[in-house]
Amino acid sequence: MGMPSPASFAPPLRRPSDNMPFPQRPAMHVRALYDFTAEESDELGFSAGEVIEVMDNSDSSWWKGRLRGRIGLFPTNYTTPI
């Protein structure tokens, strides 16, 4: 019997997508229309005119956002997309 070739012991080739990072979605931002005072520790307070980076908009009423290094939930009806 012949010896197997070295290629038969090679690990399977990875598909290019295995090494590729997930594409980044452009960040979505909203502008605050009104002041909002956070009442719970997981809420994000802001003032009218501030721009909030949206991190999760899966809920229709409360989104997760980042502002001034803080992350929290905020009411969507206090903001408008920009």
mmCIF file as gemmi writes it, N, C-alpha and C atoms, coordinates in Angstrom:
data_model
loop_
_atom_site.group_PDB
_atom_site.id
_atom_site.type_symbol
_atom_site.label_atom_id
_atom_site.label_alt_id
_atom_site.label_comp_id
_atom_site.label_asym_id
_atom_site.label_entity_id
_atom_site.label_seq_id
_atom_site.pdbx_PDB_ins_code
_atom_site.Cartn_x
_atom_site.Cartn_y
_atom_site.Cartn_z
_atom_site.occupancy
_atom_site.B_iso_or_equiv
_atom_site.pdbx_formal_charge
_atom_site.auth_seq_id
_atom_site.auth_asym_id
_atom_site.pdbx_PDB_model_num
ATOM 1 N N . MET Axp A 1 ? 0.82 -1.19 0 1 0 ? 1 A 1
ATOM 2 C CA . MET Axp A 1 ? 0 0 0 1 0 ? 1 A 1
ATOM 3 C C . MET Axp A 1 ? 0.855 1.24 0 1 0 ? 1 A 1
ATOM 4 N N . GLY Axp A 2 ? 0.445 2.262 -0.736 1 0 ? 2 A 1
ATOM 5 C CA . GLY Axp A 2 ? 1.231 3.484 -0.817 1 0 ? 2 A 1
ATOM 6 C C . GLY Axp A 2 ? 0.98 4.403 0.368 1 0 ? 2 A 1
ATOM 7 N N . MET Axp A 3 ? 1.908 5.284 0.585 1 0 ? 3 A 1
ATOM 8 C CA . MET Axp A 3 ? 1.779 6.265 1.667 1 0 ? 3 A 1
ATOM 9 C C . MET Axp A 3 ? 0.809 7.363 1.236 1 0 ? 3 A 1
ATOM 10 N N . PRO Axp A 4 ? -0.039 7.82 2.142 1 0 ? 4 A 1
ATOM 11 C CA . PRO Axp A 4 ? -0.93 8.927 1.788 1 0 ? 4 A 1
ATOM 12 C C . PRO Axp A 4 ? -0.124 10.194 1.534 1 0 ? 4 A 1
ATOM 13 N N . SER Axp A 5 ? -0.613 10.99 0.643 1 0 ? 5 A 1
ATOM 14 C CA . SER Axp A 5 ? 0.098 12.233 0.322 1 0 ? 5 A 1
ATOM 15 C C . SER Axp A 5 ? -0.086 13.239 1.458 1 0 ? 5 A 1
ATOM 16 N N . PRO Axp A 6 ? 0.867 14.172 1.628 1 0 ? 6 A 1
ATOM 17 C CA . PRO Axp A 6 ? 0.743 15.178 2.689 1 0 ? 6 A 1
ATOM 18 C C . PRO Axp A 6 ? -0.546 15.987 2.576 1 0 ? 6 A 1
ATOM 19 N N . ALA Axp A 7 ? -1.057 16.157 1.37 1 0 ? 7 A 1
ATOM 20 C CA . ALA Axp A 7 ? -2.28 16.941 1.199 1 0 ? 7 A 1
ATOM 21 C C . ALA Axp A 7 ? -3.46 16.294 1.907 1 0 ? 7 A 1
ATOM 22 N N . SER Axp A 8 ? -3.452 14.973 2.062 1 0 ? 8 A 1
ATOM 23 C CA . SER Axp A 8 ? -4.585 14.313 2.707 1 0 ? 8 A 1
ATOM 24 C C . SER Axp A 8 ? -4.628 14.601 4.206 1 0 ? 8 A 1
ATOM 25 N N . PHE Axp A 9 ? -3.526 15.093 4.774 1 0 ? 9 A 1
ATOM 26 C CA . PHE Axp A 9 ? -3.488 15.433 6.193 1 0 ? 9 A 1
ATOM 27 C C . PHE Axp A 9 ? -3.644 16.929 6.445 1 0 ? 9 A 1
ATOM 28 N N . ALA Axp A 10 ? -3.769 17.692 5.392 1 0 ? 10 A 1
ATOM 29 C CA . ALA Axp A 10 ? -3.885 19.151 5.541 1 0 ? 10 A 1
ATOM 30 C C . ALA Axp A 10 ? -5.244 19.5 6.152 1 0 ? 10 A 1
ATOM 31 N N . PRO Axp A 11 ? -5.278 20.496 7.014 1 0 ? 11 A 1
ATOM 32 C CA . PRO Axp A 11 ? -6.566 20.914 7.564 1 0 ? 11 A 1
ATOM 33 C C . PRO Axp A 11 ? -7.435 21.487 6.455 1 0 ? 11 A 1
ATOM 34 N N . PRO Axp A 12 ? -8.744 21.411 6.617 1 0 ? 12 A 1
ATOM 35 C CA . PRO Axp A 12 ? -9.611 21.968 5.577 1 0 ? 12 A 1
ATOM 36 C C . PRO Axp A 12 ? -9.366 23.464 5.427 1 0 ? 12 A 1
ATOM 37 N N . LEU Axp A 13 ? -9.464 23.904 4.194 1 0 ? 13 A 1
ATOM 38 C CA . LEU Axp A 13 ? -9.286 25.332 3.94 1 0 ? 13 A 1
ATOM 39 C C . LEU Axp A 13 ? -10.464 26.099 4.515 1 0 ? 13 A 1
ATOM 40 N N . ARG Axp A 14 ? -10.173 27.244 5.083 1 0 ? 14 A 1
ATOM 41 C CA . ARG Axp A 14 ? -11.245 28.098 5.594 1 0 ? 14 A 1
ATOM 42 C C . ARG Axp A 14 ? -11.849 28.883 4.446 1 0 ? 14 A 1
ATOM 43 N N . ARG Axp A 15 ? -13.123 29.086 4.538 1 0 ? 15 A 1
ATOM 44 C CA . ARG Axp A 15 ? -13.768 29.972 3.571 1 0 ? 15 A 1
ATOM 45 C C . ARG Axp A 15 ? -13.355 31.398 3.908 1 0 ? 15 A 1
ATOM 46 N N . PRO Axp A 16 ? -13.231 32.263 2.927 1 0 ? 16 A 1
ATOM 47 C CA . PRO Axp A 16 ? -12.82 33.64 3.207 1 0 ? 16 A 1
ATOM 48 C C . PRO Axp A 16 ? -13.697 34.316 4.252 1 0 ? 16 A 1
ATOM 49 N N . SER Axp A 17 ? -14.986 33.998 4.301 1 0 ? 17 A 1
ATOM 50 C CA . SER Axp A 17 ? -15.878 34.659 5.25 1 0 ? 17 A 1
ATOM 51 C C . SER Axp A 17 ? -15.555 34.294 6.691 1 0 ? 17 A 1
ATOM 52 N N . ASP Axp A 18 ? -14.855 33.164 6.919 1 0 ? 18 A 1
ATOM 53 C CA . ASP Axp A 18 ? -14.512 32.779 8.283 1 0 ? 18 A 1
ATOM 54 C C . ASP Axp A 18 ? -13.542 33.769 8.923 1 0 ? 18 A 1
ATOM 55 N N . ASN Axp A 19 ? -12.716 34.405 8.119 1 0 ? 19 A 1
ATOM 56 C CA . ASN Axp A 19 ? -11.72 35.332 8.649 1 0 ? 19 A 1
ATOM 57 C C . ASN Axp A 19 ? -12.146 36.786 8.541 1 0 ? 19 A 1
ATOM 58 N N . MET Axp A 20 ? -13.231 37.042 7.865 1 0 ? 20 A 1
ATOM 59 C CA . MET Axp A 20 ? -13.649 38.419 7.621 1 0 ? 20 A 1
ATOM 60 C C . MET Axp A 20 ? -14.476 38.92 8.8 1 0 ? 20 A 1
ATOM 61 N N . PRO Axp A 21 ? -14.226 40.128 9.26 1 0 ? 21 A 1
ATOM 62 C CA . PRO Axp A 21 ? -15.077 40.675 10.323 1 0 ? 21 A 1
ATOM 63 C C . PRO Axp A 21 ? -16.463 40.968 9.765 1 0 ? 21 A 1
ATOM 64 N N . PHE Axp A 22 ? -17.449 40.993 10.657 1 0 ? 22 A 1
ATOM 65 C CA . PHE Axp A 22 ? -18.79 41.352 10.218 1 0 ? 22 A 1
ATOM 66 C C . PHE Axp A 22 ? -18.778 42.792 9.737 1 0 ? 22 A 1
ATOM 67 N N . PRO Axp A 23 ? -19.504 43.083 8.682 1 0 ? 23 A 1
ATOM 68 C CA . PRO Axp A 23 ? -19.523 44.47 8.213 1 0 ? 23 A 1
ATOM 69 C C . PRO Axp A 23 ? -20.161 45.37 9.265 1 0 ? 23 A 1
ATOM 70 N N . GLN Axp A 24 ? -19.592 46.528 9.448 1 0 ? 24 A 1
ATOM 71 C CA . GLN Axp A 24 ? -20.117 47.488 10.415 1 0 ? 24 A 1
ATOM 72 C C . GLN Axp A 24 ? -21.271 48.24 9.782 1 0 ? 24 A 1
ATOM 73 N N . ARG Axp A 25 ? -22.374 48.319 10.507 1 0 ? 25 A 1
ATOM 74 C CA . ARG Axp A 25 ? -23.474 49.155 10.038 1 0 ? 25 A 1
ATOM 75 C C . ARG Axp A 25 ? -23.131 50.59 10.388 1 0 ? 25 A 1
ATOM 76 N N . PRO Axp A 26 ? -23.49 51.523 9.531 1 0 ? 26 A 1
ATOM 77 C CA . PRO Axp A 26 ? -23.255 52.912 9.899 1 0 ? 26 A 1
ATOM 78 C C . PRO Axp A 26 ? -24.044 53.229 11.164 1 0 ? 26 A 1
ATOM 79 N N . ALA Axp A 27 ? -23.444 53.985 12.045 1 0 ? 27 A 1
ATOM 80 C CA . ALA Axp A 27 ? -24.115 54.339 13.293 1 0 ? 27 A 1
ATOM 81 C C . ALA Axp A 27 ? -25.333 55.2 12.994 1 0 ? 27 A 1
ATOM 82 N N . MET Axp A 28 ? -26.417 54.916 13.696 1 0 ? 28 A 1
ATOM 83 C CA . MET Axp A 28 ? -27.629 55.719 13.575 1 0 ? 28 A 1
ATOM 84 C C . MET Axp A 28 ? -27.636 56.716 14.727 1 0 ? 28 A 1
ATOM 85 N N . HIS Axp A 29 ? -28.026 57.934 14.436 1 0 ? 29 A 1
ATOM 86 C CA . HIS Axp A 29 ? -28.087 58.971 15.459 1 0 ? 29 A 1
ATOM 87 C C . HIS Axp A 29 ? -29.459 59.624 15.46 1 0 ? 29 A 1
ATOM 88 N N . VAL Axp A 30 ? -29.851 60.091 16.63 1 0 ? 30 A 1
ATOM 89 C CA . VAL Axp A 30 ? -31.099 60.837 16.773 1 0 ? 30 A 1
ATOM 90 C C . VAL Axp A 30 ? -30.796 62.125 17.529 1 0 ? 30 A 1
ATOM 91 N N . ARG Axp A 31 ? -31.64 63.13 17.306 1 0 ? 31 A 1
ATOM 92 C CA . ARG Axp A 31 ? -31.515 64.396 18.034 1 0 ? 31 A 1
ATOM 93 C C . ARG Axp A 31 ? -32.661 64.484 19.034 1 0 ? 31 A 1
ATOM 94 N N . ALA Axp A 32 ? -32.337 64.869 20.257 1 0 ? 32 A 1
ATOM 95 C CA . ALA Axp A 32 ? -33.345 65.019 21.302 1 0 ? 32 A 1
ATOM 96 C C . ALA Axp A 32 ? -34.216 66.237 21.014 1 0 ? 32 A 1
ATOM 97 N N . LEU Axp A 33 ? -35.52 66.031 21.027 1 0 ? 33 A 1
ATOM 98 C CA . LEU Axp A 33 ? -36.466 67.129 20.822 1 0 ? 33 A 1
ATOM 99 C C . LEU Axp A 33 ? -36.818 67.814 22.137 1 0 ? 33 A 1
ATOM 100 N N . TYR Axp A 34 ? -36.74 67.064 23.229 1 0 ? 34 A 1
ATOM 101 C CA . TYR Axp A 34 ? -37.123 67.554 24.555 1 0 ? 34 A 1
ATOM 102 C C . TYR Axp A 34 ? -36.103 67.072 25.571 1 0 ? 34 A 1
ATOM 103 N N . ASP Axp A 35 ? -36.095 67.686 26.737 1 0 ? 35 A 1
ATOM 104 C CA . ASP Axp A 35 ? -35.295 67.191 27.851 1 0 ? 35 A 1
ATOM 105 C C . ASP Axp A 35 ? -35.92 65.895 28.365 1 0 ? 35 A 1
ATOM 106 N N . PHE Axp A 36 ? -35.065 64.959 28.767 1 0 ? 36 A 1
ATOM 107 C CA . PHE Axp A 36 ? -35.54 63.733 29.401 1 0 ? 36 A 1
ATOM 108 C C . PHE Axp A 36 ? -34.685 63.476 30.626 1 0 ? 36 A 1
ATOM 109 N N . THR Axp A 37 ? -35.332 63.354 31.783 1 0 ? 37 A 1
ATOM 110 C CA . THR Axp A 37 ? -34.641 63.061 33.03 1 0 ? 37 A 1
ATOM 111 C C . THR Axp A 37 ? -34.762 61.572 33.322 1 0 ? 37 A 1
ATOM 112 N N . ALA Axp A 38 ? -33.626 60.909 33.427 1 0 ? 38 A 1
ATOM 113 C CA . ALA Axp A 38 ? -33.622 59.474 33.729 1 0 ? 38 A 1
ATOM 114 C C . ALA Axp A 38 ? -34.174 59.26 35.132 1 0 ? 38 A 1
ATOM 115 N N . GLU Axp A 39 ? -35.122 58.335 35.249 1 0 ? 39 A 1
ATOM 116 C CA . GLU Axp A 39 ? -35.703 58.017 36.552 1 0 ? 39 A 1
ATOM 117 C C . GLU Axp A 39 ? -35.238 56.661 37.066 1 0 ? 39 A 1
ATOM 118 N N . GLU Axp A 40 ? -34.716 55.826 36.182 1 0 ? 40 A 1
ATOM 119 C CA . GLU Axp A 40 ? -34.198 54.509 36.553 1 0 ? 40 A 1
ATOM 120 C C . GLU Axp A 40 ? -32.717 54.455 36.204 1 0 ? 40 A 1
ATOM 121 N N . SER Axp A 41 ? -31.988 53.551 36.846 1 0 ? 41 A 1
ATOM 122 C CA . SER Axp A 41 ? -30.537 53.477 36.632 1 0 ? 41 A 1
ATOM 123 C C . SER Axp A 41 ? -30.168 53.042 35.218 1 0 ? 41 A 1
ATOM 124 N N . ASP Axp A 42 ? -31.093 52.383 34.505 1 0 ? 42 A 1
ATOM 125 C CA . ASP Axp A 42 ? -30.777 51.928 33.148 1 0 ? 42 A 1
ATOM 126 C C . ASP Axp A 42 ? -31.252 52.898 32.072 1 0 ? 42 A 1
ATOM 127 N N . GLU Axp A 43 ? -31.72 54.076 32.468 1 0 ? 43 A 1
ATOM 128 C CA . GLU Axp A 43 ? -32.195 55.07 31.506 1 0 ? 43 A 1
ATOM 129 C C . GLU Axp A 43 ? -31.105 56.092 31.199 1 0 ? 43 A 1
ATOM 130 N N . LEU Axp A 44 ? -31.212 56.71 30.035 1 0 ? 44 A 1
ATOM 131 C CA . LEU Axp A 44 ? -30.244 57.697 29.565 1 0 ? 44 A 1
ATOM 132 C C . LEU Axp A 44 ? -30.915 59.066 29.547 1 0 ? 44 A 1
ATOM 133 N N . GLY Axp A 45 ? -30.503 59.937 30.443 1 0 ? 45 A 1
ATOM 134 C CA . GLY Axp A 45 ? -31.041 61.29 30.462 1 0 ? 45 A 1
ATOM 135 C C . GLY Axp A 45 ? -30.327 62.166 29.443 1 0 ? 45 A 1
ATOM 136 N N . PHE Axp A 46 ? -31.042 63.187 28.935 1 0 ? 46 A 1
ATOM 137 C CA . PHE Axp A 46 ? -30.446 64.088 27.947 1 0 ? 46 A 1
ATOM 138 C C . PHE Axp A 46 ? -31.214 65.393 27.918 1 0 ? 46 A 1
ATOM 139 N N . SER Axp A 47 ? -30.632 66.361 27.23 1 0 ? 47 A 1
ATOM 140 C CA . SER Axp A 47 ? -31.251 67.672 27.048 1 0 ? 47 A 1
ATOM 141 C C . SER Axp A 47 ? -31.639 67.849 25.589 1 0 ? 47 A 1
ATOM 142 N N . ALA Axp A 48 ? -32.637 68.678 25.353 1 0 ? 48 A 1
ATOM 143 C CA . ALA Axp A 48 ? -33.077 68.968 23.986 1 0 ? 48 A 1
ATOM 144 C C . ALA Axp A 48 ? -31.889 69.436 23.158 1 0 ? 48 A 1
ATOM 145 N N . GLY Axp A 49 ? -31.773 68.922 21.942 1 0 ? 49 A 1
ATOM 146 C CA . GLY Axp A 49 ? -30.698 69.306 21.034 1 0 ? 49 A 1
ATOM 147 C C . GLY Axp A 49 ? -29.511 68.374 21.041 1 0 ? 49 A 1
ATOM 148 N N . GLU Axp A 50 ? -29.359 67.556 22.073 1 0 ? 50 A 1
ATOM 149 C CA . GLU Axp A 50 ? -28.222 66.634 22.115 1 0 ? 50 A 1
ATOM 150 C C . GLU Axp A 50 ? -28.408 65.515 21.088 1 0 ? 50 A 1
ATOM 151 N N . VAL Axp A 51 ? -27.282 64.995 20.589 1 0 ? 51 A 1
ATOM 152 C CA . VAL Axp A 51 ? -27.295 63.923 19.594 1 0 ? 51 A 1
ATOM 153 C C . VAL Axp A 51 ? -26.897 62.625 20.288 1 0 ? 51 A 1
ATOM 154 N N . ILE Axp A 52 ? -27.736 61.607 20.121 1 0 ? 52 A 1
ATOM 155 C CA . ILE Axp A 52 ? -27.555 60.314 20.774 1 0 ? 52 A 1
ATOM 156 C C . ILE Axp A 52 ? -27.235 59.27 19.71 1 0 ? 52 A 1
ATOM 157 N N . GLU Axp A 53 ? -26.225 58.454 19.966 1 0 ? 53 A 1
ATOM 158 C CA . GLU Axp A 53 ? -25.914 57.327 19.084 1 0 ? 53 A 1
ATOM 159 C C . GLU Axp A 53 ? -26.825 56.163 19.458 1 0 ? 53 A 1
ATOM 160 N N . VAL Axp A 54 ? -27.568 55.643 18.504 1 0 ? 54 A 1
ATOM 161 C CA . VAL Axp A 54 ? -28.493 54.535 18.75 1 0 ? 54 A 1
ATOM 162 C C . VAL Axp A 54 ? -27.73 53.218 18.661 1 0 ? 54 A 1
ATOM 163 N N . MET Axp A 55 ? -27.855 52.397 19.697 1 0 ? 55 A 1
ATOM 164 C CA . MET Axp A 55 ? -27.177 51.105 19.741 1 0 ? 55 A 1
ATOM 165 C C . MET Axp A 55 ? -28.14 49.945 19.519 1 0 ? 55 A 1
ATOM 166 N N . ASP Axp A 56 ? -29.408 50.133 19.881 1 0 ? 56 A 1
ATOM 167 C CA . ASP Axp A 56 ? -30.412 49.077 19.705 1 0 ? 56 A 1
ATOM 168 C C . ASP Axp A 56 ? -31.768 49.735 19.529 1 0 ? 56 A 1
ATOM 169 N N . ASN Axp A 57 ? -32.397 49.484 18.39 1 0 ? 57 A 1
ATOM 170 C CA . ASN Axp A 57 ? -33.715 50.058 18.128 1 0 ? 57 A 1
ATOM 171 C C . ASN Axp A 57 ? -34.754 48.968 17.887 1 0 ? 57 A 1
ATOM 172 N N . SER Axp A 58 ? -34.573 47.822 18.533 1 0 ? 58 A 1
ATOM 173 C CA . SER Axp A 58 ? -35.482 46.699 18.319 1 0 ? 58 A 1
ATOM 174 C C . SER Axp A 58 ? -36.837 46.893 18.992 1 0 ? 58 A 1
ATOM 175 N N . ASP Axp A 59 ? -36.912 47.733 20.014 1 0 ? 59 A 1
ATOM 176 C CA . ASP Axp A 59 ? -38.184 48.029 20.668 1 0 ? 59 A 1
ATOM 177 C C . ASP Axp A 59 ? -38.743 49.303 20.05 1 0 ? 59 A 1
ATOM 178 N N . SER Axp A 60 ? -40.045 49.375 19.897 1 0 ? 60 A 1
ATOM 179 C CA . SER Axp A 60 ? -40.615 50.548 19.226 1 0 ? 60 A 1
ATOM 180 C C . SER Axp A 60 ? -40.716 51.772 20.132 1 0 ? 60 A 1
ATOM 181 N N . SER Axp A 61 ? -40.694 51.586 21.445 1 0 ? 61 A 1
ATOM 182 C CA . SER Axp A 61 ? -40.889 52.711 22.365 1 0 ? 61 A 1
ATOM 183 C C . SER Axp A 61 ? -39.619 53.188 23.061 1 0 ? 61 A 1
ATOM 184 N N . TRP Axp A 62 ? -38.736 52.264 23.405 1 0 ? 62 A 1
ATOM 185 C CA . TRP Axp A 62 ? -37.502 52.592 24.127 1 0 ? 62 A 1
ATOM 186 C C . TRP Axp A 62 ? -36.316 52.024 23.363 1 0 ? 62 A 1
ATOM 187 N N . TRP Axp A 63 ? -35.365 52.877 23.039 1 0 ? 63 A 1
ATOM 188 C CA . TRP Axp A 63 ? -34.145 52.452 22.37 1 0 ? 63 A 1
ATOM 189 C C . TRP Axp A 63 ? -32.977 52.551 23.333 1 0 ? 63 A 1
ATOM 190 N N . LYS Axp A 64 ? -31.916 51.8 23.04 1 0 ? 64 A 1
ATOM 191 C CA . LYS Axp A 64 ? -30.675 51.902 23.808 1 0 ? 64 A 1
ATOM 192 C C . LYS Axp A 64 ? -29.745 52.827 23.047 1 0 ? 64 A 1
ATOM 193 N N . GLY Axp A 65 ? -29.14 53.763 23.766 1 0 ? 65 A 1
ATOM 194 C CA . GLY Axp A 65 ? -28.244 54.699 23.113 1 0 ? 65 A 1
ATOM 195 C C . GLY Axp A 65 ? -27.044 55.05 23.965 1 0 ? 65 A 1
ATOM 196 N N . ARG Axp A 66 ? -26.107 55.771 23.327 1 0 ? 66 A 1
ATOM 197 C CA . ARG Axp A 66 ? -24.886 56.214 24.003 1 0 ? 66 A 1
ATOM 198 C C . ARG Axp A 66 ? -24.788 57.723 23.872 1 0 ? 66 A 1
ATOM 199 N N . LEU Axp A 67 ? -24.481 58.356 24.999 1 0 ? 67 A 1
ATOM 200 C CA . LEU Axp A 67 ? -24.325 59.808 25.034 1 0 ? 67 A 1
ATOM 201 C C . LEU Axp A 67 ? -23.334 60.16 26.13 1 0 ? 67 A 1
ATOM 202 N N . ARG Axp A 68 ? -22.327 60.966 25.793 1 0 ? 68 A 1
ATOM 203 C CA . ARG Axp A 68 ? -21.322 61.413 26.769 1 0 ? 68 A 1
ATOM 204 C C . ARG Axp A 68 ? -20.713 60.246 27.559 1 0 ? 68 A 1
ATOM 205 N N . GLY Axp A 69 ? -20.467 59.125 26.866 1 0 ? 69 A 1
ATOM 206 C CA . GLY Axp A 69 ? -19.833 57.983 27.511 1 0 ? 69 A 1
ATOM 207 C C . GLY Axp A 69 ? -20.773 57.13 28.351 1 0 ? 69 A 1
ATOM 208 N N . ARG Axp A 70 ? -22.041 57.466 28.385 1 0 ? 70 A 1
ATOM 209 C CA . ARG Axp A 70 ? -23.028 56.687 29.135 1 0 ? 70 A 1
ATOM 210 C C . ARG Axp A 70 ? -23.924 55.932 28.161 1 0 ? 70 A 1
ATOM 211 N N . ILE Axp A 71 ? -24.402 54.778 28.586 1 0 ? 71 A 1
ATOM 212 C CA . ILE Axp A 71 ? -25.304 53.959 27.779 1 0 ? 71 A 1
ATOM 213 C C . ILE Axp A 71 ? -26.571 53.717 28.585 1 0 ? 71 A 1
ATOM 214 N N . GLY Axp A 72 ? -27.715 53.857 27.923 1 0 ? 72 A 1
ATOM 215 C CA . GLY Axp A 72 ? -28.973 53.604 28.614 1 0 ? 72 A 1
ATOM 216 C C . GLY Axp A 72 ? -30.148 53.653 27.663 1 0 ? 72 A 1
ATOM 217 N N . LEU Axp A 73 ? -31.324 53.413 28.218 1 0 ? 73 A 1
ATOM 218 C CA . LEU Axp A 73 ? -32.56 53.419 27.45 1 0 ? 73 A 1
ATOM 219 C C . LEU Axp A 73 ? -33.158 54.817 27.431 1 0 ? 73 A 1
ATOM 220 N N . PHE Axp A 74 ? -33.798 55.147 26.316 1 0 ? 74 A 1
ATOM 221 C CA . PHE Axp A 74 ? -34.457 56.449 26.207 1 0 ? 74 A 1
ATOM 222 C C . PHE Axp A 74 ? -35.736 56.306 25.391 1 0 ? 74 A 1
ATOM 223 N N . PRO Axp A 75 ? -36.723 57.184 25.636 1 0 ? 75 A 1
ATOM 224 C CA . PRO Axp A 75 ? -37.983 57.103 24.895 1 0 ? 75 A 1
ATOM 225 C C . PRO Axp A 75 ? -37.817 57.647 23.481 1 0 ? 75 A 1
ATOM 226 N N . THR Axp A 76 ? -38.214 56.847 22.506 1 0 ? 76 A 1
ATOM 227 C CA . THR Axp A 76 ? -38.024 57.252 21.112 1 0 ? 76 A 1
ATOM 228 C C . THR Axp A 76 ? -38.854 58.471 20.737 1 0 ? 76 A 1
ATOM 229 N N . ASN Axp A 77 ? -39.989 58.669 21.396 1 0 ? 77 A 1
ATOM 230 C CA . ASN Axp A 77 ? -40.848 59.799 21.027 1 0 ? 77 A 1
ATOM 231 C C . ASN Axp A 77 ? -40.296 61.142 21.502 1 0 ? 77 A 1
ATOM 232 N N . TYR Axp A 78 ? -39.165 61.135 22.211 1 0 ? 78 A 1
ATOM 233 C CA . TYR Axp A 78 ? -38.487 62.37 22.604 1 0 ? 78 A 1
ATOM 234 C C . TYR Axp A 78 ? -37.409 62.75 21.597 1 0 ? 78 A 1
ATOM 235 N N . THR Axp A 79 ? -37.253 61.962 20.534 1 0 ? 79 A 1
ATOM 236 C CA . THR Axp A 79 ? -36.15 62.16 19.592 1 0 ? 79 A 1
ATOM 237 C C . THR Axp A 79 ? -36.64 62.135 18.152 1 0 ? 79 A 1
ATOM 238 N N . THR Axp A 80 ? -35.749 62.574 17.249 1 0 ? 80 A 1
ATOM 239 C CA . THR Axp A 80 ? -36.023 62.49 15.816 1 0 ? 80 A 1
ATOM 240 C C . THR Axp A 80 ? -34.753 62.021 15.107 1 0 ? 80 A 1
ATOM 241 N N . PRO Axp A 81 ? -34.877 61.146 14.108 1 0 ? 81 A 1
ATOM 242 C CA . PRO Axp A 81 ? -33.687 60.672 13.381 1 0 ? 81 A 1
ATOM 243 C C . PRO Axp A 81 ? -32.986 61.819 12.656 1 0 ? 81 A 1
ATOM 244 N N . ILE Axp A 82 ? -31.662 61.716 12.563 1 0 ? 82 A 1
ATOM 245 C CA . ILE Axp A 82 ? -30.894 62.717 11.796 1 0 ? 82 A 1
ATOM 246 C C . ILE Axp A 82 ? -30.03 62.009 10.776 1 0 ? 82 A 1
